[in-house]
């Protein structure tokens, strides 16, 4: 099938390459010339495991190409809209300027019978509004939210854990004739994962738009819950890791996402829960999501607490102390530094008088662009040279596997803050380190 992907950022680039891998003919369109040139040459403009290889493989088949000329989408049967919806400056709501601009630019090239597929995370009600604008073209809008995890995006696109179609429905909540026709088209698009048994949920526009933000809100709540328990553990001497293990055996709860530490960041969870709250307020049901304010607050409080912990292990003051921060990306296997807890803590420590050096396997350049006043190093050993305290802030494998004896030879003081609760405290203490972590004795 011939299709277009509008917006070739993180979501769009992975989606375009994955669709070509599934056998479709894909043209990706973006206004960023440098990004398009990189993708066209098989280079990923961001770090995502497996994407460079996928770009190279699919580009070689001739089924994948990238351009800045939107007119080249003409003739595509399906158009995926994959542009960003960042948080508005100074507000909680989502900024829809890129989604609206993409639809405005696409409309002249859409033909009757085409299917336009929204994949961006948007406030509920957006699809209904955009469907009205699309109606005169004779095309049909479907909302098909994405559920990608950074670091696993290629796998999640080629082998999704579920697919959701939001179709136009009539008064009886049954898909319209146009909706059924659009579903058949999407079934063809996703024929391979559907044949592999990927669950399919067919629903209305409103439900499809709510699925992504509801899922992210649940995950954020689970993370903040265990971090709230960490605060209680610190006050009582309990161990939050053992607590999480114990309650995680309950099938109704589960152990995943019950890892206390610096909390969540990135370009999705923080802005999505805030946009969700903002939209609930617009709909007059703000009380339904008032708990998300505390979820957000707990998450941000962990960053402040980590600075306090550094002060505690440094005899009450970090002024003039050398701090090595291991990690800049908001999570491992990514170079994304948006709302990164690691960088937030690093910047707070520097503002409070510490000499901070940050390292990360992939995110140093992005971090330097965002925080040029911080000092950066190429490796953990370089960052830790003469450090008074080391903070593991992003749980990259190479940081989790550090040898405490080797690291201990380069530091000025053997003090380690485990911001992700992934190190073995017995091993580090045996090597003479003062080990501290959020929520642990």
For each residue, the residues with C-beta under 8 A, 3 or more apart:
1: 24 25 77 78 185 188 189
2: 24 25 75 76 77 78
3: 19 24 25 26 27 76 77 78 79 80 189
4: 26 27 28 29 72 73 76 78 79 80
5: 8 12 15 16 19 26 27 28 29 79 80 82
6: 12 29 70 73 79 80 81 82 83 102 105 106
7: 11 12 29 30 81 82 83 84 98 102 120
8: 5 12 13 16 28 29 30 32 35 36 39 66 82
9: 12 13 30 35 82 83 84
10: 13 14 46 48 148 150 153 267 336
11: 7 14 15 82 84 119 120 146 148
12: 5 6 7 8 9 15 16 28 30 80 82 83
13: 8 9 10 16 17 28 39 44 45 46 51 55
14: 10 11 17 18 48 51 148 153 154 157
15: 5 11 12 18 19 80 82 119 146 157
16: 5 8 12 13 19 20 26 28 64 66
17: 13 14 20 21 26 51 54 55 58 64 154
18: 14 15 21 22 54 154 157 158
19: 3 5 15 16 22 24 26 80 189
20: 16 17 23 24 25 26 58 59 61 63 64
21: 17 18 54 57 58 158
22: 18 19 158 189 190 191 192
23: 20 63 192
24: 1 2 3 19 20 63 189
25: 1 2 3 20 63
26: 3 4 5 16 17 19 20 58 63 64 65
27: 3 4 5 65 66 67 72 73 76
28: 4 5 8 12 13 16 36 39 64 65 66 67
29: 4 5 6 7 8 66 67 68 69 70 72 73
30: 7 8 9 12 35 36 39 66 68
31: 68
32: 8 35 36 68
33: 36 37 68
34: 37 38 45
35: 8 9 30 32 38 39 45
36: 8 28 30 32 33 39 40 66 67 68
37: 33 34 40 41
38: 34 35 41 43 44 45
39: 8 13 28 30 35 36 42 43 44 45 55 66
40: 36 37 59 65 66 67
41: 37 38
42: 39 52 55 56 59
43: 38 39 52 55
44: 13 38 39 47 48 51 52 55
45: 13 34 35 38 39
46: 10 13 335 336
47: 44 333 334 335 362 363
48: 10 14 44 51 150 151 153 154 334
49: 151 152 154 333
50: 53 54 154 155
51: 13 14 17 44 48 54 55 153 154
52: 42 43 44 55 56
53: 50 56 57
54: 17 18 21 50 51 57 58 154
55: 13 17 39 42 43 44 51 52 58 59 64
56: 42 52 53 59 60
57: 21 53 54 60 61
58: 17 20 21 26 54 55 61 63 64
59: 20 40 42 55 56 62 64 65
60: 56 57
61: 20 57 58 64
62: 59 65
63: 20 23 24 25 26 58
64: 16 17 20 26 28 55 58 59 61
65: 26 27 28 40 59 62
66: 8 16 27 28 29 30 36 39 40
67: 27 28 29 36 40 72
68: 29 30 31 32 33 36
69: 29 72
70: 6 29 73 105 106 109
71: 74 109
72: 4 27 29 67 69
73: 4 6 27 29 70 76 79 106 109
74: 71 109 111
75: 2
76: 2 3 4 27 73 79 114
77: 1 2 3 113 114 115 185
78: 1 2 3 4 114 115 116 117 185 186 189
79: 3 4 5 6 73 76 106 110 114 115 116 117
80: 3 4 5 6 12 15 19 117 119 144
81: 6 7 99 102 103 106 116 117 118 119 120
82: 5 6 7 8 9 11 12 15 119 120 146
83: 6 7 9 12 98 99 101 102 120
84: 7 9 11 98 120 267
85: 94 95 96 98 99 120 121 122 271 275
86: 94 95 267 271
87: 91 92 93 94 95 270 271 274 275
88: 91 92 93 94 95
89: 95
90:
91: 87 88 278
92: 87 88 274 275 277 278
93: 87 88 123 274 275 278 279
94: 85 86 87 88 121 122 123 271 275 278 279
95: 85 86 87 88 89 98
96: 85 99 100 122 123 126
97: 100 101
98: 7 83 84 85 95 101 102 120
99: 81 83 85 96 102 103 118 120 122 126 130
100: 96 97 103 104
101: 83 97 98 104 105
102: 6 7 81 83 98 99 105 106
103: 81 99 100 106 107 116 130 133 134
104: 100 101 107
105: 6 70 101 102 108
106: 6 70 73 79 81 102 103 109 110 116
107: 103 104 110 133 134 137
108: 105
109: 70 71 73 74 106
110: 79 106 107 114 116 134 137 139
111: 74 114 137 138 139
112: 137 138 139
113: 77 138 139 181
114: 76 77 78 79 110 111 137 138 139 140
115: 77 78 79 139 140 141 142 182 185 186
116: 78 79 81 103 106 110 134 139 140 141 142
117: 78 79 80 81 141 142 143 144 186
118: 81 99 122 126 127 130 141 142 143 144
119: 11 15 80 81 82 144 145 146
120: 7 11 81 82 83 84 85 98 99
121: 85 94 145 146 212 213 268 272 275
122: 85 94 96 99 118 126 127 209
123: 93 94 96 126 209 275 278 279 282
124: 206 209 210 213 279 283
125: 128 129 206 209 279
126: 96 99 118 122 123 129 130 209
127: 118 122 130 131 141 143 166 205 206 208 209
128: 125 131 132 205 206
129: 125 126 132 133
130: 99 103 118 126 127 133 134 141
131: 127 128 134 135 141 168 205
132: 128 129 135
133: 103 107 129 130 136
134: 103 107 110 116 130 131 137 139 140 141
135: 131 132
136: 133
137: 107 110 111 112 114 134
138: 111 112 113 114
139: 110 111 112 113 114 115 116 134
140: 114 115 116 134 168 178 179 181 182
141: 115 116 117 118 127 130 131 134 168 205
142: 115 116 117 118 165 166 167 179 182 183 186
143: 117 118 127 164 165 166 205 208 209
144: 80 117 118 119 163 164 165 166 186 208
145: 119 121 164 166 208 209 211 212
146: 11 15 82 119 121 212
147: 156 160 161 162 212 215
148: 10 11 14 152 153 156 157
149: 152 153 156
150: 10 48 153 266 331 333 334 336
151: 48 49 331 332 333 334
152: 49 148 149 155 156 333
153: 10 14 48 51 148 149 150 156 157
154: 14 17 18 48 49 50 51 54 157 158
155: 50 152 158 159
156: 147 148 149 152 153 159 160 161
157: 14 15 18 148 153 154 160
158: 18 21 22 154 155 192 193
159: 155 156 193 196 198
160: 147 156 157 163 193 198
161: 147 156 198 199
162: 147 198 199 200 201
163: 144 160 190 193 194 198 199 200 201
164: 143 144 145 200 201 203 208 211
165: 142 143 144 182 183 186 200 201 202 203 208
166: 127 142 143 144 145 203 204 205 206 207 208 209
167: 142 175 176 179 180 182 183 202 203 204 205
168: 131 140 141 175 176 178 179 182 205
169: 172 173 174 175 176 179 204 205
170: 173 174 175 176
171:
172: 169
173: 169 170 204
174: 169 170
175: 167 168 169 170 179 180 183 202
176: 167 168 169 170 179 180
177: 180 181
178: 140 168 181 182
179: 140 142 167 168 169 175 176 182 183
180: 167 175 176 177 183 184
181: 113 140 177 178 184 185
182: 115 140 142 165 167 168 178 179 185 186
183: 142 165 167 175 179 180 186 187 202
184: 180 181 187 188
185: 1 77 78 115 181 182 188 189
186: 78 115 117 142 144 165 182 183 189 190
187: 183 184 190 191 194
188: 1 184 185 191
189: 1 3 19 22 24 78 185 186
190: 22 163 186 187 193 194 198
191: 22 187 188 194 195
192: 22 23 158 195 196
193: 158 159 160 163 190 196 198
194: 163 187 190 191 197 198 200
195: 191 192
196: 159 192 193
197: 194
198: 159 160 161 162 163 190 193 194
199: 161 162 163
200: 162 163 164 165 194
201: 162 163 164 165 211
202: 165 167 175 183
203: 164 165 166 167 207 208
204: 166 167 169 173 207 208
205: 127 128 131 141 143 166 167 168 169 208 209
206: 124 125 127 128 166 209 210
207: 166 203 204 210 211
208: 127 143 144 145 164 165 166 203 204 205 211
209: 122 123 124 125 126 127 143 145 166 205 206 212 213
210: 124 206 207 213 214
211: 145 164 201 207 208 214 215
212: 121 145 146 147 209 215 216 272
213: 121 124 209 210 216 217 272 273 275 276
214: 210 211 217 218 276
215: 147 211 212 218 219
216: 212 213 219 220 268 269 272 273 276
217: 213 214 220 221 272 273 276 289 292 295
218: 214 215 221 222
219: 215 216 222 223 257 264 269
220: 216 217 223 224 264 269 270 273 292 295 296 299
221: 217 218 224 225 291 292 295
222: 218 219 225 226 257 258
223: 219 220 226 227 257 259 263 264 299
224: 220 221 227 228 263 294 295 296 298 299
225: 221 222 228 229 258
226: 222 223 229 230 240 244 257 258 259 260
227: 223 224 230 231 260 261 263 298 299 301 302 438 439
228: 224 225 231 232 298
229: 225 226 232 233 240 243 244 260 439
230: 226 227 233 234 240 260 261 302 438 439
231: 227 228 234 235 298 301 305 439
232: 228 229 235 236 238
233: 229 230 236 237 238 239 240 243 260 439 440
234: 230 231 438 439
235: 231 232
236: 232 233
237: 233 441
238: 232 233 242 243 441
239: 233 242 243 439 440 441
240: 226 229 230 233 243 244 260 421 438 439 440
241: 244 245 260 421 439 440
242: 238 239 245 246
243: 229 233 238 239 240 246 247
244: 226 229 240 241 247 248 255 258 259 260
245: 241 242 248 249 255
246: 242 243 249
247: 243 244 250 253 258
248: 244 245 253 254 255 256 258
249: 245 246 255
250: 247 253 254
251: 254
252:
253: 247 248 250 258
254: 248 250 251 257 258
255: 244 245 248 249 258
256: 248
257: 219 222 223 226 254
258: 222 225 226 244 247 248 253 254 255
259: 223 226 244 420 421 422
260: 226 227 229 230 233 240 241 244 421 438 439
261: 227 230 302 418 419 420 421 437 438
262: 302 303 306 341 342 345 393 419 420 438
263: 223 224 227 298 299 300 302 303 341
264: 219 220 223 269 270 299 330 341
265: 269 270 330 331 338 339 340 341 344
266: 150 269 270 330 331 334 336 338 339 340
267: 10 84 86 271 336 338 339
268: 121 216 271 272
269: 216 219 220 264 265 266 272 273
270: 87 220 264 265 266 273 274 296 299 339
271: 85 86 87 94 267 268 274 275 339
272: 121 212 213 216 217 268 269 275 276
273: 213 216 217 220 269 270 276 277 292 295 296
274: 87 92 93 270 271 277 278 292 296
275: 85 87 92 93 94 121 123 213 271 272 278 279
276: 213 214 216 217 272 273 279 280 289 292
277: 92 273 274 280 281 286 289 290 292 293
278: 91 92 93 94 123 274 275 281 282
279: 93 94 123 124 125 275 276 282 283
280: 276 277 283 285 286 288 289
281: 277 278 284 286
282: 123 278 279
283: 124 279 280
284: 281
285: 280 288 289
286: 277 280 281 289 290
287: 290
288: 280 285
289: 217 276 277 280 285 286 292
290: 277 286 287 293 294
291: 221 294 295
292: 217 220 221 273 274 276 277 289 295 296
293: 277 290 296 297
294: 224 290 291 297 298
295: 217 220 221 224 273 291 292 298 299
296: 220 224 270 273 274 292 293 299 300
297: 293 294 300 301
298: 224 227 228 231 263 294 295 301 302
299: 220 223 224 227 263 264 270 295 296 302
300: 263 296 297 303 304
301: 227 231 297 298 304 305
302: 227 230 261 262 263 298 299 305 306 341 438
303: 262 263 300 306 307 341 344 345 348
304: 300 301 307 308 348
305: 231 301 302 308 309 438
306: 262 302 303 309 310 345 391 417 419 438
307: 303 304 310 311 318 345 348 349 352
308: 304 305 311 312
309: 305 306 312 313 417 436 438
310: 306 307 313 314 318 321 323 349 354 389 391 417
311: 307 308 314 316 317 318
312: 308 309 316 436
313: 309 310 389 415 417 434 436
314: 310 311 317 318 321 388 389 415
315:
316: 311 312
317: 311 314 320 321 353
318: 307 310 311 314 321 323 349 352 353 354 389
319: 352 353 354
320: 317 353 354 355
321: 310 314 317 318 353 354 355 388 389
322: 354 355 357 386 387 388 389 412
323: 310 318 346 349 354 355 356 357 387 388 389 390 391
324: 357 359 377 380 383 384 385 387 389 390 391 411
325: 328 342 345 346 349 356 357 358 359 383 391 393
326: 359 360 380 383 384 390 391 392 393 394 396 399 402
327: 332 342 358 359 360 392 393 394 395 396 399 419
328: 325 337 340 342 343 346 358 359 360 363 364 366 367 376 393 394
329: 332 334 335 336 337 340 342 360 362 363 366 367 394
330: 264 265 266 334 336 337 338 339 340 341 342 394
331: 150 151 265 266 334 336 394 395
332: 151 327 329 394 395 396 397
333: 47 49 150 151 152 396
334: 47 48 150 151 266 329 330 331 362 363
335: 46 47 329 360 362 363 365 366
336: 10 46 150 266 267 329 330 331 340 363 366
337: 328 329 330 340 343 363 366 367 370
338: 265 266 267 330
339: 265 266 267 270 271 330 344
340: 265 266 328 329 330 336 337 343 344 363 367 394
341: 262 263 264 265 302 303 330 344 345 393 419
342: 262 325 327 328 329 330 345 346 358 360 393 394 419
343: 328 337 340 346 347 358 367 370 371 374
344: 265 303 339 340 341 347 348
345: 262 303 306 307 325 341 342 348 349 391 393 419
346: 323 325 328 342 343 349 350 356 358 371 374 391 393
347: 343 344 350 351 356 371 374
348: 303 304 307 344 345 351 352
349: 307 310 318 323 325 345 346 352 354 356
350: 346 347 353 354 355 356 373 374
351: 347 348
352: 307 318 319 348 349
353: 317 318 319 320 321 350
354: 310 318 319 320 321 322 323 349 350
355: 320 321 322 323 350 375
356: 323 325 346 347 349 350 374 375
357: 322 323 324 325 374 375 376 377 382 383 384 387
358: 325 327 328 342 343 346 364 367 374 375 376 377 383
359: 324 325 326 327 328 364 376 377 378 379 380 382 383
360: 326 327 328 329 335 342 363 364 367 394 396
361: 396 398
362: 47 329 334 335
363: 47 328 329 334 335 336 337 340 360 366 367
364: 328 358 359 360 367 368 376 378
365: 335 368 369
366: 328 329 335 336 337 363 369 370
367: 328 329 337 340 343 358 360 363 364 370 371 374 376
368: 364 365 371 372 374 376
369: 365 366 372
370: 337 343 366 367
371: 343 346 347 367 368 374
372: 368 369
373: 350
374: 343 346 347 350 356 357 358 367 368 371
375: 355 356 357 358
376: 328 357 358 359 364 367 368
377: 324 357 358 359 382 383 385
378: 359 364 382
379: 359 382 383
380: 324 326 359 383 384 398 399 402 407
381: 384 385 406 407 410
382: 357 359 377 378 379 385
383: 324 325 326 357 358 359 377 379 380 387
384: 324 326 357 380 381 387 390 407 410 411
385: 324 377 381 382 410 411
386: 322 410 411 412
387: 322 323 324 357 383 384 390 410 411 412 413
388: 314 321 322 323 411 412 413 415
389: 310 313 314 318 321 322 323 324 413 415 416 417
390: 323 324 326 384 387 407 411 415 416 417
391: 306 310 323 324 325 326 345 346 416 417 419
392: 326 327 395 399 400 416 417 418 419 420 422 423
393: 262 325 326 327 328 341 342 345 346 419 420
394: 326 327 328 329 330 331 332 340 342 360 399 420
395: 327 331 332 392 399 400 420 422
396: 326 327 332 333 360 361 399 400
397: 332 400 401
398: 361 380 401 402
399: 326 327 380 392 394 395 396 402
400: 392 395 396 397 422 423
401: 397 398
402: 326 380 398 399 406 407
403: 406 407
404: 407 408 414 416 427 428 430 431 433
405: 408 409 431
406: 381 402 403 409 410
407: 380 381 384 390 402 403 404 410 411
408: 404 405 411 414 431 432 433
409: 405 406
410: 381 384 385 386 387 406 407
411: 324 384 385 386 387 388 390 407 408 414 415
412: 322 386 387 388
413: 387 388 389
414: 404 408 411 431 432 433 434
415: 313 314 388 389 390 411 433 434 436
416: 389 390 391 392 404 423 428 433 434 435 436
417: 306 309 310 313 389 390 391 392 436 437
418: 261 392 421 422 423 425 435 436 437 440
419: 261 262 306 327 341 342 345 391 392 393 437 438
420: 259 261 262 392 393 394 395
421: 240 241 259 260 261 418 437 438 439 440
422: 259 392 395 400 418
423: 392 400 416 418 427 428 435 437
424: 427 428
425: 418 428 429 435 437 440
426: 429 430
427: 404 423 424 430 431
428: 404 416 423 424 425 431 433 435
429: 425 426 432 433 434 435
430: 404 426 427
431: 404 405 408 414 427 428
432: 408 414 429
433: 404 408 414 415 416 428 429
434: 313 414 415 416 429
435: 416 418 423 425 428 429
436: 309 312 313 415 416 417 418 440
437: 261 417 418 419 421 423 425 440
438: 227 230 234 240 260 261 262 302 305 306 309 419 421
439: 227 229 230 231 233 234 239 240 241 260 421
440: 233 239 240 241 418 421 425 436 437
441: 237 238 239
